[in-house]
Amino acid sequence: MEFFIPGLLLFLVSIIITFVIVPRFTPLVIALLSIVFLSYGVYDHYKMFASEYRLSTWQQSLKIYAPAIMIMSIILFIIYAILAFFTKGSVPVPLLPNISEPNENSATNQIIQSLNKLGNAITNNNTNVINEVNNQINNVNKNRNNILGLNTANDINTNKNSRRSFLETI
């Protein structure tokens, strides 16, 4: 039980680091960290098992370093590939097609025509709005006069002394 809880804590911390912190690193940082940790692992392993390394023959000691050498060369190749994408610091831009400019007179004429159309539309809209407001004011005045019993001159001639009751006005 005394090895279980520290091992479980180490496992949970490594999961948190793996899923929360490491994905925010760039590939170059991850490659450099892997070289550092691999070098530390090889050094620590050699320090821990120094007597076995001394008693073995020189061929067997080279066999032990083969995976580390292979992994380091792969990591260096990945770093080289990452840096190769950014060799000159610029991105090649494709050539754009040649676009001809319009004639100054035709552009000016088009602008003048557009402004004239816009001015006519605004004038027509203003006239329509003014007419509609006048019609609404006239209708309100007629309704007010009908409610209050104030008849116009034509109504007075046809209906003398016509009055509405209070309930009819409501």
Beta strands, then each sheet from edge to edge (+ up, - down):
end
